[in-house]
Amino acid sequence: MTLGVLAVLGMVFTMFAGFWTDWLWYRSVNYSSVFTTTLWTKIGLFFVFGLLMALAVGFNIWLAHRLRPPLSAMSMEQQNLDRYRMSIAPYKKWLLLGITALVGLIAGASASGQWRTWLMWINGVPFGQKDPQFKLDVAFYAFDLPWYRFLLGFGFAAAILSVIAAALTHYLYGGLRVTSPGARATAAATGHLSVLIGIFVALKAVAYWLDRYGLAVKSSDFRATDNWTGLRYVDANAYLPAKTILFCIAVICALLFFATIWRRTWQLPVIGFGLMVLSAILIGGLYPAIVQKFQVQPNEQAKEAPYVEKNLEATRKAYGIDGTKVTDYSGTSKTEDKTTLRDDVGSTASIRIMDPNIVSPTFQQLQQIRNYYAFPNNLDVDRYAKDGKEQDTVIGLRELNLAGIPKKNWINNHFRYTHGFGVVAAQGTSADAQGRPNFTESDLPSEGDLGTYEQRIYYGEKTDTYSIVGGPQKEIDYSDDNGEKTTSYKGDSGVNLSNPVNRAAYAVAFGEPQILYSGAIGDGSRILYNRTPKERVEAVAPWLTIDGDAYPAVVNGRIQWIVDAYTTTNGYPYSSRTTLGDTTADSLTAANDNRAVVAQQNQVNYIRNSVKATVDAYTGEVKLYQWDTKDPVLKTWMKAFPDTVEPKGEISKDLMDHLRYPQDLFKVQRELLTRYHVRDATTFLSGSEVWQVPDDPTNRSGNAVPPYYLSMKMPDQQAQSFSLTTTFTPNGRDNLSAFMAVDAEAGTSDYGRIRILKLPTNTTVNGPKQVQSQFNSQEEIAESIRLLRGGDSEVEYGNLLTVPLDGGLLYVEPVYVRGGGLKYPLLRKVLVTYGGQTAFENTLDEALNKIFGAEGQAPKPPDEGDTTTPPPTSDNPTVQQALEDAQKAFDAGQEALKENDWEAYGRAQKDLEEALQRAEDAQAQAGRGGAGGGESKPSASPSPSGSPSPKPSS
């Protein structure tokens, strides 16, 4: 008995620990109202519907027992039942309570899971839009209809369970007989069961009536690829009248069952029920099939066109793509002299050659500093101002990496190593002479262009375990030349562990008994958990769908994680459904699960980026900001959870500068726009304009190419804007169909505007796969790639960027090499193609110069008649010697490149740079003392071989 009591107490405390730790966590992040609202809603639904089910079943069992016949027939069947009646007689009340409690618990648990449905129904806000068929507000389908369907399902379950319970009770006590002589049922049993069946049929009538409205949001097999919802011709002209007729028949049939109370015979209700079943088969099944076969199929386009137009309009509104601007684009440049376009490239786009999805190992190798730090596998792209001008920046946080700590134990894992340290950022549009990133923020502690900010990172994408901070145990802050620095957490995040009840609860919840008695925990100790940004936002706003890519930004002296969040519904009439997990998948999500969307509702047909959330990397503070001020779904949830979402006006300017258009929403929209870029039903039905998102040509994953952030301007824009871009190809083909870009710069009037450049169908413009194939097939490029791959080196292709330029399309792709003892990729080449011309050069400038025939814009060797040049180098032995050294360094570098000796190559590049600098200084001094006294820089002075001397890569 003692062991049993202890086991029960242990189970009770385990349940209490889970509840208590949840409450403490929500209170620590100041979102206790979310916890209490959700909890009380679940409790209310549990007790209300559990009690209703228990009463319904219990009452019918009691009534059936009350209506039992006073004497049972003398038959073998009844004699056998007498034994059961006698055995349960002493326990009838307990048996009744047990049965009703069981069905009540099951029904209550099921109902509590509908807390979202209840809150959306009770707090629903009108959309201000009506469906085209029934002229009802969209809110009826999004908020009301799901709740009515739940009530209907609950009613069906209660009716069926009541019928079963009543029938078994009547049979047990002789009200129903199977083999006994005489009537098969007493009059009381007949009346009782007839009423219950009548209630079931009446509910079926209600179901037929609701099915009429359900046609506006039901899935259809009209086009499997479109996930069609809404009425078609056969729905409007066959199913809709059929549901109305069946409703009337079901009402009549229910009345016949109710009339059995007086008639005491089942003859008429059974006939009515049979008629209803037959009508459901003929009217609800056969008739629509005949209409589809003989009216729709012979002339499908004409019959379906009006309904397709409704679907087109509703889908475009539901996904926010109704304002998409589609413009014809030739795909070929009309400018004959391509050299004039060279200067236009810089004003058209800031071409990013640092691929955030490739260079993470480079950040890791050069800026990890300590093994217990790490960067995420995919870095992020943001904008930061330098000298008053914004530039695309690749950014990552130096987060805690427990796998790299020197000695693993409980104290080190959870008390000593608790946080990451600092931001590392690099220019997105350039690399240094060795192909490494040009860091704008680096070292430990981090220094650079970002100024002063709180660098400690207690909350991050890689921080997936708990830490106990702020107590007697000091934490390792960071290490420098003077040794380890220690710190103690000063924030108010987390849950205080000074209370022994809290310690016991967390010891049970985390399965770690040392939390209960460890001396490392004392006054001021706080436990931090749920530390990833997406995890925290999802917890405080369980009604949101979270974007797969949280990204960091330095805002007002703090590192803030920015998380995009969506409101969704699958009840928007006529809008086609999409599966978020499939639509947002690409080559990055396939390689990294952390990039996948956190979806509450997997299938949706309405989505809005209604909330921008931030998570402070030091304090873990979560803030939700209303972004879409018109979204009725967000307004509904804000009514259900008041004071949890701050108004849009609370977003600071510094934060606004770093907000951007979210990737997952863009991927959903681009997938829909492969079909819904057309506006007329005829073209949509023909399928001739269907596009597809191409596979990523830079790898062999077979997954879609991800969208890319890029500062660029479309043909109708006057200046560059931060954009999110993608390409389309025809369905089943590889040539280019269209280029799509959305203005991703928050706070501007054009934010969210989608532009599509549609290429002509009568000409062929190379798509990404064809461009990549063209890169790989050119003999000179293929040979260079083969040399780069020599030995144990690996070639990695970066993002293939597409930029519209003067009617044509400029493709740029950085090429990285990882090898020769180096464990991280370095930028070695840049591939560029435009107008059928391809270049494969050391730098972007060199490649662009070659493509546009603009080599002459680079500094030229001295000419005889050029009075601004210094005397010939033969008259200046210092310059001559420096150029000879430069030539030797260049030759050494080329030899090292062939041998894949990257260390020697780096030394040669450094020697080359020093030699050229000596030549420049010597010639500048000679110029000041020579004829004319002018200064010049010999960046391309003749080498001993007679050709221009080499320059280090820039």
N, C-alpha and C positions, 0 to 999 in steps of 0.2 A: 504493500500500500504506500509505503514511504517513497519507493522508487517511482511508483505511478504518479504520486503527487508532485514529485520533483520534475518528472518528465513533462507534466502539464504546465507547471510553472515555467519551465524552460521554454516551451513552445509559446506561452503567453508573452514572456519577456522578449523572445525573438521577434514576434509580431510587433510588440511595442517599440523595440529598437528601430525597426524599419520605419515605423510611423514617426517616431520622435526625431530621428536623424533627418528625415525629410523636412519636418517642420522647422528644425533648427537651421537647415540649409536655406530654405526659402526666406526665413526671417533674416539671415545673414546678408542676403542680397537685396533686402527690402522689397521682396515680392511675395510677402506672406498672404496678401489678398488673393493671389493666383492659387495658392495652396488651399486656402479656406473655401474659396468659391468652388473650386473643383471638388473638394472633399464633401462639402455640404450638398452639392448637386448630386453627387454619386450616392450619398447616404439617403437623400430624399427620394431619389428614383428607386433605390433598392427597397426601402420600406413601403413606399406607396404601391409599387407594382407587385412586390412580393406579397404584401398584404391582400391586394386585390385578387391575385391568383389563388392564394391560400383560402380566402373567403369563398371564391367561386367554386373551387373544387370541394372544400369542406362543406359548404352549404348543400351542394348537390348530393354528396354522400349522406349527409344527415337527412335530407329530404327523401332520398330513396329508401333509407332505413325506416323513416317515419311512415312511408306509404306501403310498407311491406304488407302482404296479406296476413290476416290473423292466423290462418291455418294453411299449412302447406299440403299439397296433394300427396296421397299415399302412393309413392312410386319409388323405384330403385334409385332414380336420380336424386330425389329429395332426401332419401335416407342417407345417401352418401354425403350430401351437403350438410345434413344435420350434424355430422361429426365436426365439420369445420366451424359451423355456427356455435357449437358448444365450446370448442377450444378457444375461440376468440372472444367469447362473451365476457369474461372477466376483464379483458383488456381493450374493450371497444373504444373507450374514450382516449386511451393512450395511443391506440392505433390510428384513430382519427387525427389526433394532434400530430403524430409522427408523419403521416402522409401529407397533411396540409403544410407542415413545416418544411418538408423536403421540396415540394413543388414551389413553395414560396421562396425558399432560398435560391433555387435554380432560376426562377423567373426574376427575382430581385437582382441577382448577379448579372443576368442578361440585360436587364433594363439599365443598370448603372453604367454599362458600357456605352449607352446612348446619350451621355452627358453633353457631348458636342451638339447632337441633333436637338436636344431640348433647349440648350442655351441659344442656338441660332433661331429656333422657332419663337421663343419667348422674347428675344431681343431684335428680331428681324427688322431691317431698314429697307424701305422700297428702293428699287433700282431706278425707277423713273422711266423704264422701258417696258413695253408690252410685247408679248409674243404675237406673231402674225396670225395664228389660228384661233385662239380662244380669247385674245385681247386681255390677258391677265398679266399683271406685273411679274417680271422675272423673279422677284422675291418669292412668289408663290411656289415656284418650282425649286428654287435654291434653298429656301428655309422652311416653307410650310409642308410641301408634299412629302419630304422625307419623314417628318414627324407623323403625319397622317398615316403613312405606310407602316411605321412602327406600331402605332396604335392598332391598326388593322391586323397586323401580324400577331400582336399580343392578344387581340380579341379572338382570332382563329385558334391560337394555342389554348386559351382558356375554354373555349367552346368544345374543342376536341377532347381535352383532358376531362372536362365535366361530363361529356357523353360517355367516355370510357369508364370513369369512376362510377357514374350513376348506373350504367348497364351492368357492371360487375356486381354492384351492391344489390340491384334488383334480382340478378340471377342467384346470388348467394342466399337471399331471403325469399326466393320463390316467386318474385314478381315476373320474372322471365323464365320460361321453361323451354328446353330443347327436345327432350325425349318423353316428358310426362304427357299423359293424355289430357285432352281438353284444350282450352285456349293457350296460345303460346305466350301471351302477356296479359297481365291484369289491366283493367281500365286505368288505374292510377299510374302504372308503369308506362302505359301507352301515352297518356297525356304528358307525363314528365319528359320522356325522351323526345316526344314530338316538339315540345316547346324548345328544348335544347337544339334539336336539328333545325328547327325554324330560325333560331338565332344564328346558327352557322350559315344558313342560306341567306338570311338578311345581310350578314357580313359579306357574303359573296356578292350580293347586289351592290353594296357599297364599293367593293373591290372593282366591279365592272365600271362603276361611275368614275372612280379615280383612274382606272386604266385609260379612260378617254384623255385625261390630261397627261398621263404618263407617256402617251404617244409622242408628245413634243420633246421628250428627253430620253426616249428609249433608244438603245443601240439597234442598228440595222445592218443587215448583210448586203445592203445595196452596193457598196464598194468596200471591200474588206480593208483596203489600204487607207481609206478615208476615215474609218471609225465613225461612220455617219450617225448622227442623231437627228430626230425630228420626223415630221410626217412626210411620207412620199405620196404619190398618187393613190396607191392601193390603200394606204392608211386613211387618207382623207375620204376616199370614196367607198371603202369596203369595211375596214376595221372600225372606223369611228361610228358609222351607223349600226354595225353589228354589236358593238359594246353597248350602245343605247338600247337596242332591242333586248339584248341579254339582261340588261339591268331591269327592264320592265318585267321580263319573264321571271327573274329571280325574286322580285318583290311579290308577284302573284303566288309563286311557289312557297315563299315564306309564310304568306297569309294562310295558305292551305294547311301548312303544318300547325300554325297556331290554332286554326279552327278545329283541329283534332281534339282539343280540350273538351269541346261540346259534342262532336260527332262520334268520338271514341273509335274511329276506324282510320286506318292508314291508306285506304284505297286511293282517295283523291290526292293526298300529298305525294304518294309514291308515283302516281301518274304524272303529277306536275314536275317532280324531280327528274323523272325520266325524260320529260319534254325539254327540261332545261339542259340536260346533258346532251341530248340529241341536237338541240339548237346550237349549243356551244361547238359541236363538231361541224354542223352544216353551215351555220351563219358565221361562226368565228374562225373556222378553219378552211372549209371547202370553198365557200363563196369568195374570199379574198384570193385564194389560189387561182380560181377561174378568172377573176378580174385581171390578175397579174399575167396569166398565160395568154388570154385572148384580147385584152385591151391595151396593156402596157407594153409587152414585149414586141408586138408588131410595129410600134411607133414610140419607142421608149424616150427618145430625146424630146419629142414634142410634149409627151405626157408629163415627164419629170422636170422639164425646164423651169416651171414656176416654183417648184419646191427646191430645186437646186439653187435658184437665186436667193431664196430665203436662207438656205444653209450657208451660202457664200457671205451674205451680209452679216449673219449672226456670228459665224466663226471669226470673221475679221474683227468684229467689235469685241468679242469675248477674249481674244488674244492680243488686243491692242495693236493690230496691224492694219486697221482700216485707213490710217493716214499714210500708208506706204506710198512713196512716190517712185513710179517706174518710168525711167527715161531710156529712150533708144540710144545706143552707143555703138559707134562703128567698129571699134576694136582694132583699127589700124590708123596710124598717124598720117595726116595729110601734108605735113611739113617735109619738103624735099631736103633742105639743109638741116640734117639732124644735129649739127654742132650747136645750133641755136637753142636746142632743147636742154643742153647740158646744165645751164644755169637754172632752168625751170625745175630741175629735180629737187634742189634744196628747198625751194619755196613750196613745192607740192607735197612733200612728205619728209619727216625726220625718220629716215630709214633705220630701224633698229636691227643691229647686227649682233647684239648680245641676246641670245635666246634664253629666257628665264627657265625654260624646261631642259636646257642642256648644261648651263654653267654652274648649277648647284655644286657639283664636285669641285669645281675650281674655287668657288667661295669657300668650300669646306677645307681644301688644301691650303689656301693662302690666308684664310681668316678664321679658321677654327681656333687657333691658338692653343687650346687645351682639348684633350680627348673627350672630356665630359661636356663639350659643347657640340652642337650639330645644327645644320640648316635643313629646312624642308626639301624634299626631292624636287619640288617645283617652286621656283621663286616667283615673285610678283612684279608687275609693271605698274608704276605710278608716275605722277608728275611732281617735280620739285623745281622751284625757281632758283636760278643762278644768274647773278648780274642782271636781275630784273627780267630774265627770259626763262620760260618754262622749258624743261627738257624731260624726255622720257627716261625714266630711271628704273633699273632693275634693283629690287630691294628684298632683303631677307633678314630674319632675326637670328641671332646666335642663341639658340634655345638649349635647354638642359638635355643632355643625353646620358641617361643612367647607365647605358651599356658601356660607356667609356670611363667610368669612374675607376680609380686605381684599385680599390678594395671594396668589395660589395658586402655589406651587412645591413642590418635593420637601421642602425643609427646613421650610417653614411647615406643609405638610400632615401631616408625620409626626414632626416634632421640636418645633416651637413650639406648635402648637395640638393639645393631646393629651387634654384632659379637659373635662368640664362642671363646673358649680359650683352646688351648693345645691339645697335642696328648696323648692318653692312649694306652699302649701296654703291652702285656703279652706273656710269653713263651707259645708256642703252644704245647709243649711236656710234660708239668708238671703242677701240681696244688699243693697248700699248704696243710697243715694237715687238714684243714677244707673243702677242696674241692673248694677253691676259686682260681682264677687265680694268678699265680706268676707274679706280675707286674714288668716290666722292665722300664716303664715310667708311672708316676702317679702323683697325687696331683695337686694342683692349686696354683701358676703356676706349670706346669708339670716339673718334674725332673727325671733323670734316665740316661739310657745308650745312649740316642740320642743326648746328648750334648746341645749346645746353638743354638737356631733357633727362628725365628719369630713365635710366638705362636698364634697371633690373626687370627681368621678365619672369614673373611667377605664373603667368597664364599664357599658354601658347598651343600651337597645333600639335607639338610633339610631347606636351606635358600631360601624360595620361595616368599618372599615379598620384597618390596623396602625399602631402608634406606637412610636417608639424613644425611650426615656426613661432618665433616671438617669446620662447621660454628660456630656461637656463642654458640650453645647448646653443652655442654659436653656430652660424652658418658660414660656409665658404662663399665669399663674395666674388673675388676674382684673384688671379695671380699676376704679378709683374716681376721685374728684376729684383725687387726688394722682398719677394716671397709672397705668401698667401695673405690676402686681406680677408677679414671676417666681418660679419654684419649680423644684425638682428632685425627681423621684419618689423616695420613701423606702421604698416597699414592696419585697417580695422576689418579686413576681409576674413572669411573663414568663421569657424565656430569655436568659441572659447571652451577649452578642456579643463578649466579649473574646477568645474562641477563634477563630482564623482559619478553622478547619474549619467552625465554626458559621456564621460570616459567609458563607463560600462556599456552604454548603448553603442558607441563606435567600436569598442572591442568586439562586440557581437556582430554588428553590421559588417565590419571589414574582416571578421574572422582572425583578428590579431590580438591575442590576450595581453601582449606586452603594453598595449595602450593603457590597460587598466592599472598596471603597477610600475611602469618604467619611471626611474628617477629623472630621465631626461625631460619629462613633462612636469611643468610646475606653473607658478603664477605667470599669466600672460601668454601661455601656450595656446596656439590656435591651429586648427586642422584645416588645410586647404584641399579641396577635391572638386570634382566636376570642373576641370580646369581648361578644357579646350574651348575656344570661342563658340563654335557651333553647338557644342553640348550645353553651354550655359544659356545661350539664346533659346534653344529648343526647350529647355527646362522651364524658363520663365514665361515663355509664350508657346505652350503646346498646341496652339491653334494655327501656328505658322508653319510653312514649308521653308526649309533653310537651304540657301544656295550652297553649292559644293565648294566654293572658293572664298574663304575668309582671307583678308589681306591686311597687312599692318601699315600704319601711317604714323608719322610723328605730328601730333596735333597739340598745340598750346603747351609744349613742354612735356607731353606725355606720349608714350607709345600706345596707340589705340588699335585694336583689331576692329575692322569694319566688316560687318556681316549683312549681306542682303537677304531679305526674307519676303516670302510671297503669301498672299491670301489666294485660296483656290476654292473651286466648287466643281462638281460634275453635274450640276443641275441647271445649266444655262440652255434654254430651249433652242433647238436647231443647230447648236454649235457642235462641231465634230470633236470627239474625245482624243486625247493623246496620253500615252503612258510616260510619265516623267522619267522613269528609270531608263527607258529605251531612247527617248528623244534627246536626253542630255548626255548620252554616252558618246565618247569619242576616244581618240588614241591616248589621251591623257588619263581619262577616268579608267580606261582598261588597264593602264599600268600603275595606277595609284587609286586605291579605294577611297582615300581621304578626299578625293576631288568629286565624289559622287554626291548628287543632291540628296538632302535629308528630307524625304517625302512623307508627309502624314497621309495624304490621299494619293495613291499611286496613279490612278486614272482621273484626269481632270478635263474639263472643257471650258474653263475660265481661269485666268491667272493674271495677277497684278503684282508688281514689285511695290507693295504698299508700305513696307517698313524698312527703314535703314537702322541697323542696330550697331552699337559699339560696345566693346569689352576692353576695359583698361588692363593693360598687360601687368601692371603692378598691383592694383587693388582688386581686380576682377569685377569692378563695378559694371553692371549691364544697364545700358540705356536704349530704349526703343523710341524711334522718332517716326511720326506719321509722315510718309513721303507722298503717297497718293491721297490727296485730300478729298477726292470724289468717290473713292471705292466704297460701295455699300457693304461689302463683306467686312472690310476693316471697321467701318462704323458700327456694324453689328457686334463685332468682338469687343470694340471699345466700350459699348454699352454693357456687355456681359462682364468685362474686367475693367471697370473705370479706374482712371488715374495710373494705368500701367504704361500707356503710350503718350509720349510728350508731343506737343504740336510741332509742326514743321518749322515754325518761326524760332524754335529753340536751337536749331542747328547753327553753330558758329560759322563764321566765314572761313576760318582755318580748316574746320572739318569739311565744309562744303567743297573746298578746293581739292579734296582727295576722294570725294564720292564719285562713283562712276556707274555706267550702265552695267548691270550684272550679266555674267556669261550664260548662266543656265536659262534665264529668260530669253536671251538672244538665241540660244540654241533651239529652244522650243519654237520661237517665232520663225527662224529660218527653216525649220522642218515643215511648218505649216505653209510657209511661202513657196515651197517647192510645188505646191498645187494651187494655193489660194492667192497667187499673184495675179491670176486672171480674174476678170470681173464679169464675164458673160457666161451664162450657163452652157451655151453650145460648145464653146472651146473647152470648158471644164469637163463636159461629158465625153468629148472626143478623145481627151487625154493627150492631144498632140503637143501641149505646152508643159507637160510634166517635167520637172527638174529633179535632180538629186544632189545631196551633199557629197562631194567626192571623198574617197578614202585618202588618208594622210599619205602623200607620196614619199615622205622622208623616212618611213619605216615600213615594216612588213606586217604590221598588226592587223591590217584589214579593217580597221575602225575609221570612223569619219575624221576628217581633218578638223582640229579645234579652231575656234575663232581666235583672231589675234588683235591685241590692242596696239594701236599705231596712231601717232599724230600725223594727220594728213588732211588734204582738202579734196572734196569731190568737185567735179566740173562746175557746179552751180554755186560753190562757196568761194568767198573772197579771201579767206585765210585758213590756215590749218586749225583743226580741232582734234582733240583726243577722241579717237573713234575705235569701234569694234568692227572687224571686217571678216568677210568670208566669201567664198566663191561657190558657184553652182555649175553643174554640167548637165547635159540632157540625160534623160533616163536611159541607162544602158550604154551610154557613150562617154568618151573622155574629153571631147572638146569643150570649150567654155560656153556656157549659156548666159551667165549673168555674174555681176559682182555686186555684193551687198555691203553696206556700211551703215552703222547707226551712230549718231552723235552721242558720245559717251560722257561728255563733260558736263557734270551736274552744275546747276546754277545758271546755265545759259538758256536763252530762249529756244534754241534748237535741240535741247536735250531730248533724247528719245526719238528724234525724227529718223525714220528709216528711208534710205535711198537705195534704189536698185538700178544699176546700169545694165540694160538688156541688150545683148549682142544680137546681130542679125542671124536669122536661121539659114539664109542662103549662102553664107560664107563660113569658113571654119577658122576659129581662133583657138590656139592651143590652150588646153586646160592644165591644171597643176600636174597631173600625172604625165601628160605629154611633155611638159616643160622639163620635168625631172628626167624623163627618158631621154630627152634631147641633150640634157647636161651629160648624162652617163654614156651616150652613144658617140659623142664627138671624139675622134681618135686622140687629139691632143689632150683633151680634158681627161679622157679615160686613162691615158698614160700617166698623167700627173697624179690622178687618184691612186693608180697602182703603185707609184713610187711612194706616195704618202702612206699607203697601207703596208709598205715593206716591213719585214721583220715582224715584231709583235704589235705594231701600231694598229689602231682602229680609227676609222673615219666616221664621224657623226655629222649628219646633215641637220642644220638648224631650221628654224621656221622659214617656210617658203612664203615670203611676203608678196602681195600683189598691190600695185599702185597704178591707178588710171593716170595717164599722162598724154595729153595732146591727142586724144582719140584712140591711143593705143594702150597697151598694158605692159608695165615694167615689172618684171619678176626679179626678186633679190633673195638669195639664199646664202647664209654664212656656212662655211665648212670648217669643222673642228677636227683636230687630230689628238688622239690620246695614245701615248706609247712612249717607247724609248726610256722606260723607267719611270715616266710620269704617270700618276694615277688619275690625272684630271685633264679635261679637254682644253685645248688652246685654239684660238681662232687662227687659222693658217691661210685660208683662201676665201674669196667671195665670188659666188656665181651670179651673173647678171644676164638677163636676156630681154631684148626689146626689138620688136619689128623683125624677128627672124635672126637677129644678130646675138651671139653669145660670147661672153667674156668670162675668163677664169683667172683672176688676178689676186695679188697678195692683199690688196686693200680695196675698199669700196670705191674710193676716188679713182684708182687706177682702172678698175673694171668699168666704171661709168665713162671715163675718158675714152677707153677703147671702144665701147659700144657707140658712143656718139661722135667718134672721130675727132675728139677734142684734145689729143695729146699735145697739140701745139699750145694749149693753155698752161701747160706745166712750164717751169723755168727752162729756158733754152741754153745750149752751150754758147760760149762767147763767139760772136762774129767779128770779122776784121774791122768792119765799119762801126762797131758798137763802141761809142766813146764812154759809155758808163761802166765798161768792164775794166778790170785791172790789167796790168801788163801780162803777157803770156807767162804761164806757170814756169817755163824753163828759166825765166829771169828771177824767179823767186824759189830758191832751193828749199825753204821751209815748207812752202805749199806743195812743191813737188814731192818731198819726202812724205808729207802727210797723205797725199793722194796715193802714193805707192803703198803706204801702210793700209789705207782704206781698201785698195785692190786686194791685198793679201788677206785682209779680214773677210772681205766678200767671198774670195775663193775658199777660204777655210770654212765659212758658213755653208756654202753650197756643198762642199765635201761632207760636212757633218750632217746636212740634210739628207744626202743620199744614204748615209750610214745610219740614219735615224738616231743620231746621237744628239739629243735635244739639249743636253747640258753644254756640250761643245758649241752647239749652234747659238745658244744664249750668250756664251762668252764672245763668240765671233761677232754677234750683233752689237754687243757692248763695245768691243774694240773698234768696230766700224764707225759707230756713232762718235766715239772719242776722236778718231782720226779725222773725220769730216769736220768736227768742231774745231780741231787744230787748224785745218786748212782754211776754214771760214775766218777764224780769228786772224791768221797770218795774212790772208788776202785783204781782209778789211783794213788791217794796219797799213798794208802796202798801198791800198786805194787812197787812204787819207794822205799818204806821203807822195803819191804819184801824180801823173798828169791829171789836171782837172780837180784833184782833191776829192772826188766823189767816192761813195761807199757802195759796195755791192757784195752779194753773197754767192759764193761759188757752189751752189747746190747741185750743179750739173757740170762741173769743170771737166775737161778732158782727162781721162785716165791714161796711164802709160800705153795701154793697148789702142788708144785712139778713140775709144767709145766713151760715152758719158759715164762718169763714175757712179757706182751703185749708191742708192739711198736706203737707209733703214726703213722697214715697214712702219707705217703710221697707223 
